Amino acid sequence: MFDPFFTTKPVGKGTGLGLSVCYQVIVQGHGGKISCVSQVGEGTEFIVELPVTNQRV
C-alpha cells in the first residue's frame, strides 16, 4: 500500500503516489512511523507518529 503507483482505482484513473509520498516524508524524511488499522465495513485509521526531535543527521 505504501509502494509507488499502488492504486485500487481502474487503470488510468489514479497515480497511486499519495501514500508513497507520505511514507517518504514521514518515515524517511523525519524518522517517524505510519501504521494503519483496518476493519472491513468499518473503515481505516492511519496513525502518524513524528519524533519531537529529528533523529537523523
C-alpha positions as protocol buffer text, in pm:
chain_id: "A"
residue {
  index: 1
  type: MET
  ca { x: 0 y: 0 z: 0 }
}
residue {
  index: 2
  type: PHE
  ca { x: 298 y: 233 z: 52 }
}
residue {
  index: 3
  type: ASP
  ca { x: 459 y: 129 z: -280 }
}
residue {
  index: 4
  type: PRO
  ca { x: 475 y: 389 z: -557 }
}
residue {
  index: 5
  type: PHE
  ca { x: 194 y: 354 z: -811 }
}
residue {
  index: 6
  type: PHE
  ca { x: -19 y: 125 z: -588 }
}
residue {
  index: 7
  type: THR
  ca { x: -384 y: 201 z: -657 }
}
residue {
  index: 8
  type: THR
  ca { x: -724 y: 48 z: -614 }
}
residue {
  index: 9
  type: LYS
  ca { x: -864 y: 258 z: -898 }
}
residue {
  index: 10
  type: PRO
  ca { x: -912 y: 136 z: -1254 }
}
residue {
  index: 11
  type: VAL
  ca { x: -613 y: 162 z: -1490 }
}
residue {
  index: 12
  type: GLY
  ca { x: -555 y: 522 z: -1592 }
}
residue {
  index: 13
  type: LYS
  ca { x: -776 y: 668 z: -1316 }
}
residue {
  index: 14
  type: GLY
  ca { x: -517 y: 727 z: -1043 }
}
residue {
  index: 15
  type: THR
  ca { x: -150 y: 798 z: -992 }
}
residue {
  index: 16
  type: GLY
  ca { x: -102 y: 583 z: -681 }
}
residue {
  index: 17
  type: LEU
  ca { x: 156 y: 823 z: -535 }
}
residue {
  index: 18
  type: GLY
  ca { x: -28 y: 953 z: -226 }
}
residue {
  index: 19
  type: LEU
  ca { x: 77 y: 709 z: 46 }
}
residue {
  index: 20
  type: SER
  ca { x: 420 y: 656 z: -109 }
}
residue {
  index: 21
  type: VAL
  ca { x: 492 y: 1030 z: -84 }
}
residue {
  index: 22
  type: CYS
  ca { x: 354 y: 1037 z: 273 }
}
residue {
  index: 23
  type: TYR
  ca { x: 582 y: 746 z: 365 }
}
residue {
  index: 24
  type: GLN
  ca { x: 887 y: 920 z: 220 }
}
residue {
  index: 25
  type: VAL
  ca { x: 821 y: 1244 z: 410 }
}
residue {
  index: 26
  type: ILE
  ca { x: 720 y: 1091 z: 744 }
}
residue {
  index: 27
  type: VAL
  ca { x: 943 y: 782 z: 769 }
}
residue {
  index: 28
  type: GLN
  ca { x: 1245 y: 855 z: 553 }
}
residue {
  index: 29
  type: GLY
  ca { x: 1249 y: 1233 z: 594 }
}
residue {
  index: 30
  type: HIS
  ca { x: 1159 y: 1271 z: 962 }
}
residue {
  index: 31
  type: GLY
  ca { x: 1228 y: 929 z: 1116 }
}
residue {
  index: 32
  type: GLY
  ca { x: 862 y: 882 z: 1208 }
}
residue {
  index: 33
  type: LYS
  ca { x: 620 y: 591 z: 1178 }
}
residue {
  index: 34
  type: ILE
  ca { x: 297 y: 525 z: 986 }
}
residue {
  index: 35
  type: SER
  ca { x: 67 y: 242 z: 1082 }
}
residue {
  index: 36
  type: CYS
  ca { x: -288 y: 159 z: 990 }
}
residue {
  index: 37
  type: VAL
  ca { x: -574 y: -34 z: 1143 }
}
residue {
  index: 38
  type: SER
  ca { x: -845 y: -151 z: 907 }
}
residue {
  index: 39
  type: GLN
  ca { x: -1173 y: -334 z: 958 }
}
residue {
  index: 40
  type: VAL
  ca { x: -1382 y: -445 z: 662 }
}
residue {
  index: 41
  type: GLY
  ca { x: -1705 y: -247 z: 663 }
}
residue {
  index: 42
  type: GLU
  ca { x: -1580 y: -21 z: 944 }
}
residue {
  index: 43
  type: GLY
  ca { x: -1310 y: 189 z: 779 }
}
residue {
  index: 44
  type: THR
  ca { x: -938 y: 251 z: 814 }
}
residue {
  index: 45
  type: GLU
  ca { x: -743 y: 452 z: 1068 }
}
residue {
  index: 46
  type: PHE
  ca { x: -394 y: 582 z: 989 }
}
residue {
  index: 47
  type: ILE
  ca { x: -167 y: 661 z: 1281 }
}
residue {
  index: 48
  type: VAL
  ca { x: 120 y: 903 z: 1216 }
}
residue {
  index: 49
  type: GLU
  ca { x: 396 y: 935 z: 1475 }
}
residue {
  index: 50
  type: LEU
  ca { x: 666 y: 1201 z: 1447 }
}
residue {
  index: 51
  type: PRO
  ca { x: 964 y: 1237 z: 1678 }
}
residue {
  index: 52
  type: VAL
  ca { x: 986 y: 1551 z: 1889 }
}
residue {
  index: 53
  type: THR
  ca { x: 1345 y: 1595 z: 1773 }
}
residue {
  index: 54
  type: ASN
  ca { x: 1485 y: 1479 z: 1442 }
}
residue {
  index: 55
  type: GLN
  ca { x: 1699 y: 1169 z: 1499 }
}
residue {
  index: 56
  type: ARG
  ca { x: 1856 y: 1181 z: 1151 }
}
residue {
  index: 57
  type: VAL
  ca { x: 2184 y: 1356 z: 1085 }
}
